[in-house]
Amino acid sequence: MLLSVRALLTGIIDFAGMFPPASLPLHDAFHQYAKYRQEPEFWMLGRFICPAARLAELSALPMERFPPGPPVPFSALGRGGKTVPEFLTGLHEDLADIARFRDGRKTRVEVDVLEVRLPCDLLKSPLPVTVEHPFVTAARCIQEVGPPALSVYFEPSNVLEGRKTLGDLFDALAHYNQFFAKSFPRTGKIGFKLRSGGLQASDFPSTDEVAFVISACRDAEVPLKFTAGLHHPDRHFDAALQMKMHGFLNLFAAGVFAWARKLNESMLLRIIEDENPEHFIFASDTLQWNDWQVTASDIAAARRQSVISFGSCSFDEPRDDLRSLGLI
């Protein structure tokens, strides 16, 4: 296994088997995840994604249904809310659900990520970030009653809110991460979650929009994770949707090069739109695209700090495609 490949793909897929198009029942999805944890490519597997409100259903499972080895990592999906008060009320309920689940399974589970949609009214006026801002209020709540460490990723209420709105949101996140994050070590930096696909063409952000988000997250030092629409590593045409779908190899390579080589949006756009997987050249300790090169240590650092993971209802499809490309 090439060090560069291992650095790029380790823990990259958060398993979202409960969600479309797979839409498995919760217990079936968890059983599938436990099965993947015993397979040779387990190292590519990240967290099991589950709504916070449904964690209790897993508490009823017998202990032997939880896979052996290290604690099972979970990412909880928060309730969100249409308004800021609803959002904060939902957060309290999410944290209570997480606490009960962790207490019930103790050393067998670890819920260390919360993903939640932001209310529309917050997106309309995200600045200024003060001690009364919902970001700070949410972090204070987690600090007081949450688990020992909980990374939080906020998602816009729609797939894309427009450059101006998202730009303001990134400014707010950057301001929080710079001036408030150290006061709330249980949450640390707040991240951003981009919905990169869905069941219809309108759910997919354009390549320009993805390049903007990757660049903006890099500039604001906001961790980024993706969800949906990334079953395949290479950018390709989908006959059912009659459109081109993003490839996770493209997006994560763009994120790594953005972080390590400070590429601008126009250059990131070229990486995102590249439909030839052979242009991504993996060597023992390097990844090269065009004239740009990064080392395995660059890749690992970017994955820890900048481009974190992507949620997928399939583990088999990404794995099979990577095998076909000769990367694993």
N, C-alpha and C positions, 0 to 999 in steps of 0.2 A: 504494500500500500504506500503510495507516494505521500510524503509529509504534507505537501500542499493540498492534496485532495482531502486528506484526513482533517486538516485544519479548517477547510471550507465547509465540510459536511457534518462535522461532529455536532450532534444534538440539534440539527437544523430543522427537523420536522416535528412539530407539535401535532399529536394525533387528535383529529376532530371528527372521529367516526360517527358521532351522533348527528352531525349536521349534513345538509344536502351537498352533493347528490347522494351520498351513501345513506344517510338518515337511519343509522342502526339504532335499535333500542339501547338504552344506557348500559345495561348489563352485558349485552352482546358486544358493544363497542369496547367496554373495559376488558372483556375476555380476549378480544382481538389484540388489544394493546399489550396485555400480559403475555400473549403468545409471541408477539413481536420482540418483547424483551428477552426472549430465550433464543432468538435467532442470530446468525452470525453478524448481521448488519445492525444489531441493536444500538450500536454506537451512534448511528444517525438519528436515533429516536430521541425526541425531547420530552415535553410534558404531555399528560393526558388532559384534554380540555373538557371542562364540565361546568355547566351553570352552577353558581354558588347555591342557588335555591334547591338543587338536586343532589348535592353532595351527601345529604342524609340517606338517600336511597342506597348509596354504596356502603354506608356504615352497617347496613343489615347483612352484607355479604359475609359468609364464613371466612375466617382468617386465611384458609388455604387458597381462596380465590385471589388473594393478593400475591403477586409474583415474588419469588425469593430474591435476595440480593439487597442492594441499597434501597432506602425508602422510595416509594413511587412518587415522582414529582407531578404536581397538578398545577394547571392554570385555571383559575376560577373566572367565569364570565359573570360580571356584575349585572344588577337589574337596570342600572341607569335611571332615567327619569326624563319627563318632558320639560320639567322646570328645574331650577337649581335646588329648591327645597325638596322636590321629589328625588332628585339625584342624591342628595346628602342623606335622606331617609333610607333610600335603597342601599347606600354604602354601609350604614349601620347594620342593616339586615344581612348584607353580604358578609361582613366581618363576624357577625354572630354565627352564621352558618359555617364559616371557615373554622372558627374556634371550636365549635361542637364536633366537627368532623375530625380535626386534628386531635382533640382530646380523646375521641372514641377509638382512634387507631394508633395514637401515640407514635412509636418509632417506625411504623409501617408506611406512613404517608408524609409528604411535605407539600404544603400549598404555599408557594412563594411568589406567585404571579397573579395579579388581578387585572383583567381586561374589561373596560367599561366604556360605554358610549356617553359622550357629553351631551347635555341638554342644548337645544337650539338657542335658548336665550343667552346662554353663556358664550356661545360662539359669536353672537352678534356684538358682544362687548367684553372681550377677554382681558383688556387692559384697563387701568393699571393693576398690577399684582401687589396687593397690600396684605397686611395681617388678616384682613377680613375676606380676602378672595377665596372662592370655593376651592381652588387648588390647595391653599394653605389650610383651610378648614378640613379638607379631606385628609391631608397629611397629618394634621394634629389628631384627628380621630384614629387613624391607623397607629400613630405613635402611642396613643393612650390605651387602646383596646385591641389592636391588631396583633398578628403573629410576630415573632422576632424579626423577620425580614420579609418584606412584601414589595416586589417590584410592580409598579402600576403603569399600565399603558392606556392612554385615552384615545378613543376613536371618534372622529366626527360623526354627527348624526346621519349624514348622507355620505355616499361614496366620496364625493368631492364637493367642497364648499366654495370653490373659486380661489384664485391666488391671493386676493386681498384678505379674505377671511382667514384662510389658512396661514398666510404670512403673519397676521396679527396673533393667531394662536401660537405659532412657533415663537414669536417674540415673547409671549406670556410664559410659555414653557421654559424658554431660555432664561428669562428673568427669575422664575421660580427656582430653576436648577442652580443658578449662580448665587442667589442671595438667600434662599430659604432651605434648600435641600439639606445642608449640613445641620440644621436645627432639628431635622426629623430623620435620624439615621435608619429608622426601621423601613422607610420608603426610599430614601436616597433620591436620585434623579427620577423624574417622571418621564415616561417614554410616549411614543406616538405609534398608533396602529393604523396601517393603511389596508383597506379592503381592496385587493388587487384583482378581483373577479367576482363571479356569481353565476346565476342561472340564465341570465340574459345579457345581451350585448351592452346594454346601458349600465350594467354593473361594473364594467371594466374601465378603469382610468386610462387615459391616453398615455403614450410613451412620454410626451412632453410633461404631463402632470406627474408621472412617476419620477422623471428626472428632477423635477422641481422639488418633490418631497424628499428624495434622497439628498439632494444638495442642501435643502433647508435644514434637515435634521443634522447633517454634518456640521453646518455653520453654527447651529444653535446648540450643538452638543447634546442632542436629544436622541436617546436610543430608539431604534425603529424595528418594528416587527410587521410582517405581512400576514394576510389571511385571505383564503379563497382564490380559486383560479390558477393555482400553481402546481398542477399535478405533474407537469413535464419540465425537464431542465432547459429545453431550448424553445425559443420563440417560434411559433408555428401557426399555420392556418387551421382553424376548426370548422369543419364542414357543417356541423349542426348549427353553430351560431353564426356562420358566414362572416367570420372575422378572425383576426390574428390575436392569439393569446400570449400573454407574457410567459417567459421561461424563468424558473427560479435560478438557474445558473447565470442568466443575464443579470437579473436584479441583484443577486448577492455579489457577483463580480463587480458590478457598478458600485455597489455600496462599499466594497473593500477598496477599490481604486479611488473612490471619492474620499474615503477616510485617510488612506495611506499616501495618496499622490495629489490630493487636493484638486482633482479634475473639475472643470466647470460644467455647467448644465449641458452645453452643446456636445462636449465629449462624452458625458454620461449617456446622452441620448443615443449616440452611436453604439455604445455597448449594449444598451437596452434593446435596440432595434436589430442587432446582429443576429441573423437567422442561421449562421453556420457555426455549429458547435466546435468545429475543428479550429476556429480562430481563437478559442480559449485553450492555450497551450500549457498543460501541466507538466512540470519537470519535477525532479526529486524534491527540491526545496523552493520552487518558485511557481508562480502563475503569471503567464504573459498574455497580453492582448495588445495587438498592434505594436507600438514602440514602448508600451508601458509594462513594467514588471513589478511584482510584489513578492516578498519572501513568505514562507510559511509562518514565520513569527508575526509578520505584518497582518496576514490573514487572520490568525488566531486572535490578535489584539483587536482587529476590527469587528470580529464576531462577538467578542466579549463586550465591547463598548459601544458599537454603532449599529450594525445589522445583526439582529439577535436570532431570529427564527421565522418560520412561517407555519401557519396552521393549515392542515390538509386532512380531508376525510379519507384520503388514501395514503397508505405507506407502500403498497405494492407497486403502483404505477411509477412513482418517482424512482423507486429502487430498481425496477425492471429497466427503465430507460437509462439509468446510470450504468447498469450492467451492459446494455447494448452499446453504449458509448465507450466501454472499456475503462471506466473510471473507478469501478469497484469490482 
